[in-house]
Structures are given as C-alpha cells and as structure tokens.
Amino acid sequence: MKYNHIHILGASGSGTTTLGKALEKEFGFVQLDTDDYYWEPTTPPYQKARERKERIELLIKDLKNHKKWVITGSLCGWGDDIIPFFDLVVFLWVPTEIRIQRLEEREIKRFGQKVLSPNKQMHKQHRKFIEWASSYDTAGMETRSKIKHKQWIKNNIKCHVLKYEGQIELNKILKDLTNRCS
C-alpha cells in the first residue's frame, strides 16, 4: 500500500475501528483510535475529555513513533493540527439502523448487562450515547454529524479521499483499498 498515514472517519458504528484493525493486521499499520486521545482513562470510560492541547500532543508523539499508522474515529472539531500528516482519508457511511444495531451489540459486549438495566447509571449513559449516535445523519454542524464530516473533508483535506457509502463488506473495502493504493 503506497499510503502510510491514513485517517478513517465516519459515524459511531460505521466500521472505522474495524477497518483500521484490518489494515493493521493485513498491512502492518499501527491503529490509533481518537477515543484514546480524546478521553481521559476513567471507570466507567468516556466521562472526562482531555484538554485539546494534551490530546494533540499525545497523538503527534505517537504518530512520530510509527512509520505506518491509521487513525480511526473523528478528529473533526479538535484535530486539525493532524491534517498535514495524512496521505489518505477514508470516509465511511453506513445506514443508521445498521450502525445502531452494531453499537447496541458492541456496548453489551464491552460493558455487559449493565447497559440494559434501567436502574443502573450505565444504562442512562448507554441510552444517551445511542440517541446521540442515531442523530448522525440528521444533525447539523453543532455536533459530530454527516454534514459536519463532509464539510470538514471538503474544506480542510488536501490529500486523496475515498468514500464508502452503504453497507459494504469489510473484505470488499480492503480489496478496493489494496487495488487503489498499491
């Protein structure tokens, strides 16, 4: 693959992390997820955002330590300092109902039945997350949304961009990336 520095973005549940892990396995990339930089480690996770400057410093340090990397997740709104590092940006879009099903399954796998018990704090956070993720296609520029991602790509990204929209199998995307990028 001729690209060594890839950013994959899309809605939660669109497959950005899955594709990044596949590139790591198949082509030797180091997969770096934006959540690991955006959020401070907490129990339960995703409770406290890191300061923007600290996120960027941590991410740039890791980028410089690896020859081939793929960043998965969204940098939109906080990571513009990372844009000059990209060789390729990949945008994934999957229909909402498929994404939400994936997210529901992922959250149960990660956190167990706590997300399903209405009297548990994790359930409230889970429902809030699913509600937020469900709004990706219809929300405006005020939050992470399809329109915000597309506008960010159009206005900021100068490198090659590939867009995969619809329910496309991972193997087909990998094959297409290999054919286009070799």
ChimeraX attribute file (.defattr): number of C-alpha atoms within 10 A of each C-alpha:
attribute: neighborCount
match mode: 1-to-1
recipient: residues
	/A:1	11
	/A:2	10
	/A:3	16
	/A:4	18
	/A:5	19
	/A:6	24
	/A:7	26
	/A:8	24
	/A:9	25
	/A:10	26
	/A:11	25
	/A:12	25
	/A:13	22
	/A:14	25
	/A:15	22
	/A:16	25
	/A:17	22
	/A:18	14
	/A:19	21
	/A:20	24
	/A:21	20
	/A:22	17
	/A:23	21
	/A:24	17
	/A:25	12
	/A:26	10
	/A:27	13
	/A:28	15
	/A:29	21
	/A:30	22
	/A:31	22
	/A:32	21
	/A:33	21
	/A:34	18
	/A:35	17
	/A:36	15
	/A:37	20
	/A:38	23
	/A:39	16
	/A:40	16
	/A:41	15
	/A:42	10
	/A:43	7
	/A:44	10
	/A:45	11
	/A:46	14
	/A:47	12
	/A:48	11
	/A:49	14
	/A:50	15
	/A:51	13
	/A:52	13
	/A:53	10
	/A:54	12
	/A:55	20
	/A:56	20
	/A:57	14
	/A:58	13
	/A:59	20
	/A:60	14
	/A:61	10
	/A:62	13
	/A:63	19
	/A:64	11
	/A:65	11
	/A:66	12
	/A:67	11
	/A:68	17
	/A:69	24
	/A:70	28
	/A:71	24
	/A:72	24
	/A:73	22
	/A:74	21
	/A:75	24
	/A:76	18
	/A:77	13
	/A:78	14
	/A:79	16
	/A:80	13
	/A:81	11
	/A:82	15
	/A:83	17
	/A:84	11
	/A:85	15
	/A:86	19
	/A:87	17
	/A:88	21
	/A:89	23
	/A:90	19
	/A:91	20
	/A:92	22
	/A:93	22
	/A:94	20
	/A:95	16
	/A:96	18
	/A:97	10
	/A:98	13
	/A:99	21
	/A:100	19
	/A:101	12
	/A:102	15
	/A:103	19
	/A:104	16
	/A:105	12
	/A:106	13
	/A:107	17
	/A:108	14
	/A:109	11
	/A:110	10
	/A:111	15
	/A:112	13
	/A:113	13
	/A:114	17
	/A:115	21
	/A:116	17
	/A:117	12
	/A:118	11
	/A:119	10
	/A:120	12
	/A:121	12
	/A:122	18
	/A:123	17
	/A:124	16
	/A:125	15
	/A:126	19
	/A:127	15
	/A:128	12
	/A:129	14
	/A:130	18
	/A:131	12
	/A:132	15
	/A:133	20
	/A:134	19
	/A:135	16
	/A:136	21
	/A:137	17
	/A:138	9
	/A:139	16
	/A:140	13
	/A:141	12
	/A:142	8
	/A:143	15
	/A:144	22
	/A:145	23
	/A:146	21
	/A:147	16
	/A:148	19
	/A:149	22
	/A:150	13
	/A:151	14
	/A:152	16
	/A:153	18
	/A:154	11
	/A:155	9
	/A:156	13
	/A:157	17
	/A:158	14
	/A:159	15
	/A:160	12
	/A:161	16
	/A:162	14
	/A:163	13
	/A:164	13
	/A:165	13
	/A:166	12
	/A:167	13
	/A:168	12
	/A:169	9
	/A:170	13
	/A:171	11
	/A:172	10
	/A:173	13
	/A:174	15
	/A:175	11
	/A:176	11
	/A:177	16
	/A:178	14
	/A:179	10
	/A:180	11
	/A:181	11
	/A:182	8
